[in-house]
Amino acid sequence: MKLAATILPIALLLVCSRSLASADPIPVMADSQAVLGPKIYVDCSSCDMDYLRTEIGFVNFVRDRKLADVDVLVSTQQTGSGGTEYTLDFIGMGCYQGQEDTLTFDVLEAASEDAIRKEMARTIKLGVLRYAMKSPLAERITIGYSQPENQAKPADPWDHWVFGISGYTSFNGEESYRYAYFSGDVTAKRVTEASKTVFDLYWSYNENVYKYTQDSVRITTLSLSRSKGGNAEQYWSLGPHWSLGAGISVSASSYNNRDFKISCSPAVEYDLFPYSESTRRQLRFQYFISPVYTDYVEETIFGKTHEWLFSQSLSAILEVTQPWGSVTSQLSGATYLHDFHKNSLTFYNNLSLNLIKGLSLSIQGNVSRVRNLLYLPKGDATAEETLLRQRQLATDYQYWGSVGITYSFGSIYNNVVNPRFGD
């Protein structure tokens, strides 16, 4: 009986295997399979690489840019309609050194993922064609063209205005705990080459309920945090390097002891590089000066229930996307004009480096020196307020950070797509 119990599953497995073998074979590419075309590396964190490998069969996809003949650097920025502009920089390497090109395409905010990946594949095909024509693959390439329908470009009835309404909620709980979060946002934007107009209304509600027993008494603790506000911003282009703007902001926040706050902020910005190069590099300097009126929920540590203040801020923002990686860094300083000792200094950094073949490093962090928390409520926070983070506490600094490292090695080719059992 034991022998039969052992043999029966094996026999069934052999029968199933023989049935599968007699069915139509499913083509599988070998990991080492390569084509005659150039080797390309697509530097894109949001691209559907399986789709690209399937649709672009005349190149070799490699897993590291240092192994590539062509580095395809993909960067994005938001368009005035709320959509996305994709910029693809084709950078020749090795025997193609010095041969570079840039292609762009735009997609609407409502564009599907399928439409985006199709346009991405089409654009990559166009970009790598010049390199493929200088490879052994050239004699196998043919070019086709689809004649567009002859029709006039439709007028824009919205005159570049784009509106958005969003809402979000999340909740969870158990017998001794309940959490609920609600938020909403309404936006209106008009973006042209000459100007940018933005309106934004937002609100949020955060509730935490804790239930516990102390000295045989059932206790329920409620923690609430609410905020709401709106912004109106207008910016004008003053040439390839300069911009001018102004904004009005109205807000309220229980966490920050603000029952009502309004500020008006004229601003000027200078970009060391032309704005036309914004997808690859930016070094922007921004200056804001703001009269601010605040009505506080509780009396502050300086004995104020409401007050007018004037503040100013200066920021330097560096954004670079290159084959070696990308970096976004911002250094910001702010101070009140009535007392320069009431100030803050903040440094933010997001760095991604391609160190050597297969090895990449990611560093992200923020550190602030804080001397301008004039809105802190008078009196000590209760244990409940401290533990539940119901209000901002006095502090001289704030920080957060993360570091990650990735290393991969093995076959350089990455042309194969095998979706069995997922990714």
Backbone hydrogen bonds in HBPLUS format (Angstrom, degrees):
<---DONOR---> <-ACCEPTOR-->    atom                        ^
c    i                          cat <-CA-CA->   ^        H-A-AA   ^      H-
h    n   atom  resd res      DA  || num        DHA   H-A  angle D-A-AA Bond
n    s   type  num  typ     dist DA aas  dist angle  dist       angle   num
A0005-ALA N   A0001-MET O   2.90 MM   4  6.16 156.1  1.96 149.4 156.0     1
A0006-THR N   A0002-LYS O   3.10 MM   4  6.34 135.8  2.30 138.3 149.4     2
A0006-THR N   A0003-LEU O   3.15 MM   3  5.15 129.1  2.42  93.2 106.6     3
A0007-ILE N   A0003-LEU O   2.94 MM   4  6.20 156.4  2.00 151.1 157.4     4
A0008-LEU N   A0004-ALA O   2.96 MM   4  5.94 163.8  1.98 155.6 158.4     5
A0011-ALA N   A0007-ILE O   2.92 MM   4  6.14 156.5  1.97 157.3 164.7     6
A0012-LEU N   A0008-LEU O   3.00 MM   4  6.27 160.6  2.04 155.4 160.3     7
A0013-LEU N   A0009-PRO O   2.97 MM   4  6.16 155.5  2.03 146.0 152.6     8
A0014-LEU N   A0010-ILE O   2.98 MM   4  6.26 153.9  2.05 148.4 155.0     9
A0015-VAL N   A0011-ALA O   2.99 MM   4  6.27 156.0  2.05 149.2 155.6    10
A0016-CYS N   A0012-LEU O   2.98 MM   4  6.24 163.9  2.01 152.0 155.7    11
A0017-SER N   A0013-LEU O   2.92 MM   4  6.09 157.6  1.97 146.6 153.2    12
A0018-ARG N   A0014-LEU O   2.91 MM   4  6.09 154.3  1.97 146.6 153.1    13
A0019-SER N   A0015-VAL O   2.98 MM   4  6.25 150.6  2.07 146.1 154.2    14
A0020-LEU N   A0016-CYS O   2.96 MM   4  6.22 158.9  2.00 150.2 155.7    15
A0021-ALA N   A0017-SER O   2.94 MM   4  6.11 150.3  2.03 143.1 151.6    16
A0022-SER N   A0018-ARG O   3.14 MM   4  6.32 139.3  2.31 139.1 148.2    17
A0023-ALA N   A0020-LEU O   3.18 MM   3  5.25 147.5  2.29  99.2 108.7    18
A0033-GLN N   A0030-ALA O   2.98 MM   3  5.21 164.5  2.00 112.6 117.6    19
A0060-ASN N   A0038-PRO O   2.93 MM  22  6.07 172.0  1.94 147.8 149.2    20
A0069-ASP N   A0039-LYS O   2.70 MM  30  5.05 157.3  1.75 128.9 137.0    21
A0070-VAL N   A0039-LYS O   3.01 MM  31  6.42 144.6  2.14 154.1 162.5    22
A0040-ILE N   A0060-ASN O   2.68 MM  20  6.00 159.4  1.72 158.7 164.7    23
A0062-VAL N   A0040-ILE O   2.98 MM  22  6.06 158.1  2.03 155.0 157.2    24
A0041-TYR N   A0070-VAL O   2.95 MM  29  6.44 153.2  2.03 160.9 167.5    25
A0072-VAL N   A0041-TYR O   2.78 MM  31  5.95 172.7  1.79 160.6 163.1    26
A0043-ASP N   A0072-VAL O   2.75 MM  29  5.87 160.3  1.79 153.3 160.3    27
A0074-VAL N   A0043-ASP O   3.22 MM  31  6.01 172.1  2.22 143.5 144.6    28
A0052-LEU N   A0048-ASP O   3.08 MM   4  6.44 159.0  2.13 150.8 157.1    29
A0053-ARG N   A0049-MET O   2.88 MM   4  6.05 165.0  1.90 155.4 158.6    30
A0054-THR N   A0050-ASP O   3.07 MM   4  6.21 144.4  2.20 138.6 148.3    31
A0055-GLU N   A0051-TYR O   2.88 MM   4  6.07 155.4  1.94 153.7 160.2    32
A0056-ILE N   A0052-LEU O   2.92 MM   4  5.78 151.2  2.01 150.4 155.7    33
A0414-ASN N   A0061-PHE O   2.49 MM 353  4.95 140.0  1.64 167.5 159.6    34
A0063-ARG N   A0412-ILE O   3.26 MM 349  5.84 140.5  2.43 138.9 149.4    35
A0067-LEU N   A0064-ASP O   3.05 MM   3  5.60 161.3  2.08 116.1 122.1    36
A0068-ALA N   A0065-ARG O   3.08 MM   3  5.14 164.9  2.10 109.0 113.6    37
A0093-MET N   A0069-ASP O   2.72 MM  24  4.86 151.4  1.80 154.9 147.3    38
A0071-ASP N   A0091-ILE O   2.92 MM  20  5.07 169.2  1.93 145.4 146.6    39
A0091-ILE N   A0071-ASP O   2.93 MM  20  5.07 165.8  1.95 145.4 150.2    40
A0073-LEU N   A0089-ASP O   2.87 MM  16  5.03 163.3  1.90 152.7 151.2    41
A0089-ASP N   A0073-LEU O   2.89 MM  16  5.03 168.7  1.90 147.1 148.6    42
A0075-SER N   A0087-THR O   2.98 MM  12  5.29 159.3  2.02 150.1 156.9    43
A0087-THR N   A0075-SER O   2.83 MM  12  5.29 173.0  1.84 161.5 162.9    44
A0077-GLN N   A0085-GLU O   3.14 MM   8  5.46 140.8  2.30 141.1 152.0    45
A0085-GLU N   A0077-GLN O   2.85 MM   8  5.46 175.7  1.85 167.7 169.2    46
A0079-THR N   A0083-GLY O   3.09 MM   4  5.22 164.0  2.12 116.0 120.5    47
A0082-GLY N   A0079-THR O   3.09 MM   3  5.45 163.5  2.12 114.7 118.4    48
A0084-THR N   A0107-VAL O   3.00 MM  23  5.49 152.1  2.08 146.4 155.3    49
A0107-VAL N   A0084-THR O   2.99 MM  23  5.49 153.7  2.06 151.1 159.6    50
A0086-TYR N   A0105-PHE O   2.85 MM  19  5.44 169.9  1.86 174.4 171.4    51
A0105-PHE N   A0086-TYR O   3.05 MM  19  5.44 147.5  2.15 145.3 154.3    52
A0088-LEU N   A0103-LEU O   2.75 MM  15  5.24 179.4  1.75 172.5 172.5    53
A0103-LEU N   A0088-LEU O   2.94 MM  15  5.24 161.3  1.97 148.3 153.4    54
A0090-PHE N   A0101-ASP O   2.74 MM  11  5.08 165.9  1.76 154.1 158.5    55
A0101-ASP N   A0090-PHE O   2.95 MM  11  5.08 145.4  2.08 139.3 147.8    56
A0092-GLY N   A0099-GLN O   2.92 MM   7  4.97 136.3  2.11 134.2 146.5    57
A0096-TYR N   A0093-MET O   2.99 MM   3  4.96 161.1  2.02 126.5 123.3    58
A0097-GLN N   A0094-GLY O   3.10 MM   3  5.27 156.4  2.16 116.8 116.3    59
A0099-GLN N   A0096-TYR O   3.04 MM   3  5.69 158.7  2.08 145.6 146.7    60
A0111-ALA N   A0108-LEU O   3.04 MM   3  5.17 164.1  2.07 110.1 113.7    61
A0116-ILE N   A0112-SER O   3.08 MM   4  6.38 155.8  2.14 148.8 155.5    62
A0117-ARG N   A0113-GLU O   2.99 MM   4  6.19 165.3  2.01 150.0 153.5    63
A0118-LYS N   A0114-ASP O   3.03 MM   4  6.15 150.2  2.12 145.1 153.1    64
A0119-GLU N   A0115-ALA O   3.12 MM   4  6.31 159.8  2.17 144.3 149.1    65
A0120-MET N   A0116-ILE O   2.88 MM   4  6.11 150.9  1.97 147.9 157.0    66
A0121-ALA N   A0117-ARG O   2.95 MM   4  6.09 160.2  1.99 143.1 147.6    67
A0122-ARG N   A0118-LYS O   2.99 MM   4  6.23 160.9  2.02 147.4 152.8    68
A0123-THR N   A0119-GLU O   2.99 MM   4  6.11 159.5  2.04 145.4 150.6    69
A0124-ILE N   A0120-MET O   2.97 MM   4  6.18 160.3  2.01 152.0 157.3    70
A0125-LYS N   A0121-ALA O   2.99 MM   4  6.18 158.4  2.04 149.3 155.1    71
A0126-LEU N   A0122-ARG O   3.11 MM   4  6.42 157.0  2.16 145.7 151.3    72
A0127-GLY N   A0123-THR O   2.95 MM   4  6.19 157.1  2.00 148.4 154.9    73
A0128-VAL N   A0124-ILE O   2.96 MM   4  6.10 161.4  1.99 157.6 160.3    74
A0131-TYR N   A0128-VAL O   3.13 MM   3  5.32 128.6  2.40 100.6 113.8    75
A0132-ALA N   A0128-VAL O   2.91 MM   4  6.17 159.1  1.96 155.2 162.0    76
A0133-MET N   A0129-LEU O   2.92 MM   4  6.09 145.7  2.04 150.7 158.6    77
A0134-LYS N   A0131-TYR O   3.11 MM   3  5.47 153.7  2.18 106.8 114.8    78
A0135-SER N   A0132-ALA O   3.04 MM   3  5.10 158.9  2.09 113.3 113.6    79
A0138-ALA N   A0135-SER O   3.07 MM   3  5.80 176.9  2.07 129.0 129.7    80
A0140-ARG N   A0137-LEU O   2.94 MM   3  5.61 160.0  1.98 124.4 131.0    81
A0141-ILE N   A0138-ALA O   3.16 MM   3  5.43 171.1  2.16 115.8 118.2    82
A0159-ASP N   A0156-ASP O   3.21 MM   3  5.42 162.1  2.24 108.7 114.2    83
A0161-TRP N   A0158-TRP O   3.05 MM   3  5.38 163.1  2.08 115.0 120.3    84
A0162-VAL N   A0189-LYS O   2.76 MM  27  5.24 149.9  1.85 152.6 162.7    85
A0189-LYS N   A0162-VAL O   2.83 MM  27  5.24 159.8  1.87 151.4 158.4    86
A0164-GLY N   A0187-THR O   2.92 MM  23  5.03 160.2  1.96 139.0 138.9    87
A0187-THR N   A0164-GLY O   2.82 MM  23  5.03 163.9  1.84 147.0 151.6    88
A0166-SER N   A0185-ASP O   2.83 MM  19  5.18 162.2  1.87 158.3 161.1    89
A0185-ASP N   A0166-SER O   2.91 MM  19  5.18 151.7  1.99 150.1 147.2    90
A0168-TYR N   A0183-SER O   2.91 MM  15  5.25 158.8  1.96 149.7 148.6    91
A0183-SER N   A0168-TYR O   2.88 MM  15  5.25 143.7  2.01 158.6 159.5    92
A0170-SER N   A0181-TYR O   3.01 MM  11  5.27 149.7  2.10 139.0 145.4    93
A0181-TYR N   A0170-SER O   2.83 MM  11  5.27 143.6  1.96 163.7 168.0    94
A0172-ASN N   A0179-TYR O   3.11 MM   7  5.36 153.2  2.18 134.9 139.8    95
A0179-TYR N   A0172-ASN O   2.83 MM   7  5.36 158.2  1.88 175.1 167.7    96
A0174-GLU N   A0177-TYR O   2.72 MM   3  5.24 160.6  1.76 156.2 156.3    97
A0177-TYR N   A0174-GLU O   3.38 MM   3  5.24 158.4  2.43 100.2 106.4    98
A0211-LYS N   A0176-SER O   2.92 MM  35  4.70 159.3  1.96 140.5 136.1    99
A0178-ARG N   A0209-VAL O   2.93 MM  31  5.03 144.7  2.05 144.5 149.8   100
A0209-VAL N   A0178-ARG O   2.83 MM  31  5.03 162.6  1.86 153.4 156.7   101
A0180-ALA N   A0207-GLU O   3.00 MM  27  5.28 155.4  2.06 152.3 154.8   102
A0207-GLU N   A0180-ALA O   2.91 MM  27  5.28 171.2  1.92 166.2 166.5   103
A0182-PHE N   A0205-TYR O   2.92 MM  23  5.19 159.2  1.96 150.8 157.0   104
A0205-TYR N   A0182-PHE O   2.77 MM  23  5.19 151.3  1.86 157.8 159.6   105
A0184-GLY N   A0203-TRP O   3.04 MM  19  5.52 155.3  2.10 148.8 151.0   106
A0203-TRP N   A0184-GLY O   3.14 MM  19  5.52 147.0  2.26 149.0 147.5   107
A0186-VAL N   A0201-LEU O   2.85 MM  15  5.14 157.8  1.89 151.0 156.6   108
A0201-LEU N   A0186-VAL O   2.84 MM  15  5.14 157.5  1.89 152.5 159.5   109
A0188-ALA N   A0199-PHE O   2.94 MM  11  5.06 148.9  2.04 142.3 143.0   110
A0199-PHE N   A0188-ALA O   2.80 MM  11  5.06 151.0  1.88 155.2 161.9   111
A0190-ARG N   A0197-THR O   2.88 MM   7  5.06 155.6  1.94 145.2 149.6   112
A0197-THR N   A0190-ARG O   2.81 MM   7  5.06 157.0  1.87 146.5 154.1   113
A0192-THR N   A0195-SER O   2.89 MM   3  5.36 177.6  1.89 168.0 167.3   114
A0237-SER N   A0194-ALA O   2.90 MM  43  5.17 167.7  1.92 145.4 143.2   115
A0196-LYS N   A0235-TYR O   2.91 MM  39  5.08 151.1  1.99 142.9 144.5   116
A0235-TYR N   A0196-LYS O   2.84 MM  39  5.08 156.0  1.90 151.8 157.8   117
A0198-VAL N   A0233-GLU O   2.93 MM  35  5.07 164.7  1.95 145.8 148.1   118
A0233-GLU N   A0198-VAL O   2.80 MM  35  5.07 164.6  1.83 154.9 158.8   119
A0200-ASP N   A0231-ASN O   2.91 MM  31  5.11 152.1  1.99 152.5 152.6   120
A0231-ASN N   A0200-ASP O   2.75 MM  31  5.11 149.3  1.84 144.0 153.7   121
A0202-TYR N   A0229-GLY O   2.94 MM  27  5.53 167.4  1.96 152.6 153.4   122
A0229-GLY N   A0202-TYR O   2.99 MM  27  5.53 150.9  2.07 155.2 150.0   123
A0204-SER N   A0227-SER O   2.83 MM  23  5.34 150.6  1.92 158.8 153.8   124
A0227-SER N   A0204-SER O   3.16 MM  23  5.34 161.0  2.19 143.7 143.7   125
A0206-ASN N   A0225-SER O   2.84 MM  19  5.05 153.4  1.91 156.5 162.7   126
A0225-SER N   A0206-ASN O   2.90 MM  19  5.05 143.2  2.04 148.8 154.7   127
A0208-ASN N   A0223-SER O   2.86 MM  15  5.00 156.4  1.91 149.9 155.9   128
A0223-SER N   A0208-ASN O   2.77 MM  15  5.00 163.3  1.79 159.8 163.1   129
A0210-TYR N   A0221-THR O   2.84 MM  11  5.08 165.7  1.86 152.7 157.4   130
A0221-THR N   A0210-TYR O   2.78 MM  11  5.08 164.8  1.80 153.9 159.3   131
A0212-TYR N   A0219-ILE O   2.96 MM   7  5.42 160.0  2.00 153.2 159.8   132
A0219-ILE N   A0212-TYR O   2.73 MM   7  5.42 176.9  1.74 175.9 176.3   133
A0214-GLN N   A0217-VAL O   2.89 MM   3  5.21 162.4  1.92 147.1 148.9   134
A0217-VAL N   A0214-GLN O   2.99 MM   3  5.21 153.3  2.06 106.5 115.1   135
A0254-SER N   A0226-ARG O   3.03 MM  28  5.63 165.8  2.05 161.3 165.8   136
A0228-LYS N   A0252-ALA O   3.03 MM  24  5.45 150.4  2.12 150.4 154.3   137
A0252-ALA N   A0228-LYS O   2.84 MM  24  5.45 140.1  2.00 163.4 161.9   138
A0230-GLY N   A0250-VAL O   2.73 MM  20  5.31 148.7  1.82 155.4 160.6   139
A0250-VAL N   A0230-GLY O   2.93 MM  20  5.31 165.4  1.95 157.2 160.8   140
A0232-ALA N   A0248-ILE O   2.90 MM  16  5.24 149.0  1.99 152.1 159.8   141
A0248-ILE N   A0232-ALA O   2.83 MM  16  5.24 153.9  1.90 149.3 158.2   142
A0234-GLN N   A0246-ALA O   2.91 MM  12  5.54 160.1  1.95 167.4 173.1   143
A0246-ALA N   A0234-GLN O   2.90 MM  12  5.54 145.4  2.02 153.3 164.2   144
A0236-TRP N   A0244-LEU O   2.67 MM   8  5.27 160.8  1.71 164.1 170.4   145
A0244-LEU N   A0236-TRP O   3.02 MM   8  5.27 159.8  2.06 147.5 154.0   146
A0238-LEU N   A0242-TRP O   2.92 MM   4  5.02 156.9  1.98 143.8 139.0   147
A0275-TYR N   A0240-PRO O   2.99 MM  35  5.69 152.2  2.07 149.1 157.8   148
A0271-ASP N   A0241-HIS O   2.83 MM  30  4.94 161.0  1.86 145.2 151.8   149
A0243-SER N   A0269-GLU O   2.94 MM  26  5.10 145.9  2.06 150.1 150.1   150
A0269-GLU N   A0243-SER O   2.91 MM  26  5.10 163.2  1.94 147.9 146.9   151
A0245-GLY N   A0267-ALA O   2.92 MM  22  5.05 162.4  1.95 147.7 143.2   152
A0267-ALA N   A0245-GLY O   2.77 MM  22  5.05 154.7  1.84 146.3 139.2   153
A0247-GLY N   A0265-SER O   3.09 MM  18  5.09 134.6  2.31 109.1 122.4   154
A0265-SER N   A0247-GLY O   2.72 MM  18  5.09 163.9  1.75 156.1 161.1   155
A0249-SER N   A0263-SER O   2.92 MM  14  5.32 161.2  1.95 151.4 156.7   156
A0263-SER N   A0249-SER O   2.93 MM  14  5.32 149.8  2.02 149.1 157.1   157
A0251-SER N   A0261-LYS O   2.90 MM  10  5.24 153.0  1.98 144.7 151.8   158
A0261-LYS N   A0251-SER O   2.87 MM  10  5.24 128.3  2.14 156.6 163.4   159
A0253-SER N   A0258-ARG O   2.84 MM   5  5.10 149.8  1.93 136.7 146.9   160
A0258-ARG N   A0253-SER O   2.92 MM   5  5.10 166.1  1.94 159.2 156.2   161
A0257-ASN N   A0254-SER O   3.33 MM   3  5.09 165.9  2.35 102.3 103.2   162
A0392-GLN N   A0255-TYR O   2.98 MM 137  5.89 152.0  2.06 158.9 150.7   163
A0297-VAL N   A0257-ASN O   3.23 MM  40  5.20 157.5  2.29 109.4 115.3   164
A0259-ASP N   A0295-ASP O   2.86 MM  36  5.58 141.7  2.01 147.2 159.3   165
A0260-PHE N   A0295-ASP O   3.10 MM  35  5.02 144.8  2.23 146.4 145.3   166
A0295-ASP N   A0260-PHE O   2.72 MM  35  5.02 168.1  1.74 157.1 159.7   167
A0262-ILE N   A0293-TYR O   2.93 MM  31  5.42 158.5  1.98 155.6 162.3   168
A0293-TYR N   A0262-ILE O   2.90 MM  31  5.42 166.8  1.91 162.6 166.6   169
A0264-CYS N   A0291-PRO O   3.31 MM  27  5.93 150.4  2.40 153.4 161.9   170
A0289-ILE N   A0266-PRO O   3.31 MM  23  5.98 153.7  2.38 159.4 165.2   171
A0268-VAL N   A0287-TYR O   3.11 MM  19  5.54 147.9  2.22 146.0 155.8   172
A0287-TYR N   A0268-VAL O   3.00 MM  19  5.54 156.6  2.06 159.3 165.7   173
A0270-TYR N   A0285-PHE O   2.93 MM  15  5.22 152.3  2.01 143.3 152.4   174
A0285-PHE N   A0270-TYR O   2.78 MM  15  5.22 153.9  1.85 146.3 155.2   175
A0272-LEU N   A0283-LEU O   2.91 MM  11  5.46 167.2  1.93 152.2 150.3   176
A0277-GLU N   A0274-PRO O   2.94 MM   3  5.70 167.0  1.96 122.5 126.8   177
A0278-SER N   A0275-TYR O   3.06 MM   3  5.15 151.6  2.15 119.3 117.5   178
A0280-ARG N   A0277-GLU O   3.04 MM   3  5.68 152.1  2.12 118.8 126.7   179
A0281-ARG N   A0277-GLU O   2.93 MM   4  6.01 172.0  1.94 166.0 168.6   180
A0321-THR N   A0280-ARG O   2.80 MM  41  4.96 165.3  1.82 145.7 144.5   181
A0282-GLN N   A0319-GLU O   2.69 MM  37  5.00 137.4  1.87 148.0 157.5   182
A0319-GLU N   A0282-GLN O   2.87 MM  37  5.00 163.4  1.90 142.2 145.9   183
A0284-ARG N   A0317-ILE O   2.82 MM  33  5.11 147.4  1.93 153.6 154.1   184
A0317-ILE N   A0284-ARG O   2.79 MM  33  5.11 165.2  1.81 153.7 158.9   185
A0286-GLN N   A0315-SER O   2.91 MM  29  5.14 158.0  1.95 142.4 149.8   186
A0315-SER N   A0286-GLN O   2.90 MM  29  5.14 158.3  1.94 147.1 153.1   187
A0288-PHE N   A0313-SER O   2.97 MM  25  5.25 162.1  2.01 148.3 153.5   188
A0313-SER N   A0288-PHE O   2.92 MM  25  5.25 155.5  1.98 145.7 148.1   189
A0290-SER N   A0311-SER O   2.74 MM  21  5.22 171.5  1.75 157.2 159.1   190
A0311-SER N   A0290-SER O   2.85 MM  21  5.22 165.0  1.88 146.9 151.0   191
A0292-VAL N   A0309-LEU O   2.65 MM  17  5.11 168.0  1.66 163.0 162.8   192
A0309-LEU N   A0292-VAL O   2.74 MM  17  5.11 157.5  1.79 153.6 161.1   193
A0294-THR N   A0307-GLU O   3.02 MM  13  5.66 160.4  2.06 157.2 163.1   194
A0307-GLU N   A0294-THR O   3.02 MM  13  5.66 146.1  2.13 148.7 159.0   195
A0296-TYR N   A0305-THR O   2.90 MM   9  5.27 158.4  1.94 138.3 144.9   196
A0378-LYS N   A0299-GLU O   2.60 MM  79  5.67 160.5  1.64 160.1 152.8   197
A0300-THR N   A0304-LYS O   2.88 MM   4  5.21 162.0  1.92 141.2 146.2   198
A0303-GLY N   A0300-THR O   2.94 MM   3  5.17 157.6  1.99 115.8 116.3   199
A0301-ILE N   A0376-LEU O   2.95 MM  75  6.05 135.4  2.16 162.3 162.6   200
A0337-LEU N   A0310-PHE O   2.80 MM  27  5.61 165.3  1.82 147.6 152.3   201
A0312-GLN N   A0335-THR O   2.95 MM  23  5.68 152.6  2.03 160.5 169.4   202
A0335-THR N   A0312-GLN O   2.99 MM  23  5.68 154.3  2.06 156.4 163.7   203
A0314-LEU N   A0333-GLY O   2.90 MM  19  5.46 155.1  1.97 156.3 164.5   204
A0333-GLY N   A0314-LEU O   2.94 MM  19  5.46 161.9  1.98 154.2 159.9   205
A0316-ALA N   A0331-LEU O   2.93 MM  15  5.34 152.1  2.01 145.1 154.2   206
A0331-LEU N   A0316-ALA O   2.99 MM  15  5.34 158.0  2.03 149.4 155.8   207
A0318-LEU N   A0329-SER O   2.77 MM  11  5.11 165.9  1.79 156.0 160.9   208
A0329-SER N   A0318-LEU O   2.83 MM  11  5.11 159.7  1.87 148.7 155.7   209
A0320-VAL N   A0327-VAL O   2.90 MM   7  5.29 160.9  1.93 155.5 161.0   210
A0327-VAL N   A0320-VAL O   2.91 MM   7  5.29 153.4  1.98 147.6 153.8   211
A0322-GLN N   A0325-GLY O   2.86 MM   3  5.38 169.9  1.87 176.3 179.2   212
A0325-GLY N   A0322-GLN O   2.96 MM   3  5.38 159.3  2.00 115.5 122.4   213
A0354-ASN N   A0324-TRP O   2.80 MM  30  5.29 162.2  1.84 156.9 152.7   214
A0326-SER N   A0352-SER O   2.90 MM  26  5.26 148.6  2.00 141.3 151.6   215
A0352-SER N   A0326-SER O   2.84 MM  26  5.26 166.4  1.86 166.9 164.5   216
A0328-THR N   A0350-ASN O   2.86 MM  22  5.09 149.5  1.95 140.9 150.8   217
A0350-ASN N   A0328-THR O   2.79 MM  22  5.09 140.0  1.95 143.5 155.5   218
A0330-GLN N   A0348-TYR O   2.85 MM  18  5.13 157.6  1.90 145.5 148.3   219
A0348-TYR N   A0330-GLN O   2.83 MM  18  5.13 161.5  1.86 151.5 157.8   220
A0332-SER N   A0346-THR O   2.84 MM  14  5.18 166.7  1.85 155.7 160.3   221
A0346-THR N   A0332-SER O   2.80 MM  14  5.18 166.6  1.82 157.6 162.3   222
A0334-ALA N   A0344-SER O   2.97 MM  10  5.31 160.5  2.01 148.7 151.9   223
A0344-SER N   A0334-ALA O   2.86 MM  10  5.31 147.7  1.97 150.1 152.2   224
A0336-TYR N   A0342-LYS O   3.11 MM   6  5.91 150.4  2.20 161.5 170.5   225
A0339-ASP N   A0336-TYR O   3.35 MM   3  5.64 146.8  2.46 102.9 111.6   226
A0342-LYS N   A0339-ASP O   2.96 MM   3  5.72 162.5  1.99 121.7 127.1   227
A0371-ARG N   A0343-ASN O   2.69 MM  28  4.92 127.8  1.96 154.1 170.8   228
A0345-LEU N   A0369-ARG O   2.95 MM  24  5.15 151.6  2.03 142.8 151.0   229
A0369-ARG N   A0345-LEU O   2.78 MM  24  5.15 161.9  1.81 153.0 158.7   230
A0347-PHE N   A0367-VAL O   2.91 MM  20  5.51 165.1  1.93 162.1 166.9   231
A0367-VAL N   A0347-PHE O   2.99 MM  20  5.51 157.8  2.04 152.9 160.1   232
A0349-ASN N   A0365-GLY O   2.96 MM  16  5.49 161.3  2.00 159.0 159.6   233
A0365-GLY N   A0349-ASN O   2.89 MM  16  5.49 152.2  1.97 157.5 162.0   234
A0351-LEU N   A0363-ILE O   2.70 MM  12  5.07 171.6  1.71 162.5 165.1   235
A0363-ILE N   A0351-LEU O   2.78 MM  12  5.07 162.6  1.81 152.1 157.9   236
A0353-LEU N   A0361-LEU O   2.77 MM   8  5.13 164.3  1.80 154.9 160.3   237
A0361-LEU N   A0353-LEU O   2.85 MM   8  5.13 154.4  1.91 145.2 153.9   238
A0355-LEU N   A0359-LEU O   2.89 MM   4  5.60 124.6  2.20 139.5 155.4   239
A0359-LEU N   A0356-ILE O   2.91 MM   3  5.28 164.7  1.93 132.0 136.8   240
A0408-SER N   A0358-GLY O   2.90 MM  50  4.89 144.6  2.02 125.3 136.7   241
A0360-SER N   A0406-THR O   2.86 MM  46  5.27 160.4  1.90 154.8 160.7   242
A0406-THR N   A0360-SER O   2.96 MM  46  5.27 164.7  1.99 150.8 153.6   243
A0362-SER N   A0404-GLY O   2.79 MM  42  5.00 165.7  1.81 157.6 155.2   244
A0404-GLY N   A0362-SER O   2.79 MM  42  5.00 160.0  1.83 150.9 153.9   245
A0364-GLN N   A0402-SER O   2.91 MM  38  5.24 169.4  1.92 160.2 159.3   246
A0402-SER N   A0364-GLN O   2.67 MM  38  5.24 146.3  1.78 164.5 163.0   247
A0366-ASN N   A0400-TRP O   2.83 MM  34  5.41 157.5  1.88 159.1 157.0   248
A0400-TRP N   A0366-ASN O   2.93 MM  34  5.41 144.0  2.06 152.9 157.1   249
A0368-SER N   A0398-GLN O   2.80 MM  30  5.15 156.4  1.85 159.6 158.7   250
A0398-GLN N   A0368-SER O   3.09 MM  30  5.15 148.2  2.20 136.4 141.9   251
A0370-VAL N   A0396-ASP O   2.90 MM  26  4.95 164.2  1.92 123.6 127.7   252
A0386-THR N   A0382-THR O   2.97 MM   4  6.21 151.1  2.05 149.3 157.5   253
A0387-LEU N   A0383-ALA O   2.91 MM   4  6.04 173.3  1.91 155.1 156.9   254
A0388-LEU N   A0384-GLU O   2.97 MM   4  5.89 158.6  2.01 147.7 154.0   255
A0390-GLN N   A0385-GLU O   3.08 MM   5  4.90 157.8  2.13 135.1 141.9   256
A0389-ARG N   A0386-THR O   3.42 MM   3  5.23 157.2  2.48  96.0 102.5   257
A0422-GLY N   A0419-PRO O   3.05 MM   3  5.31 144.3  2.18 139.2 132.1   258
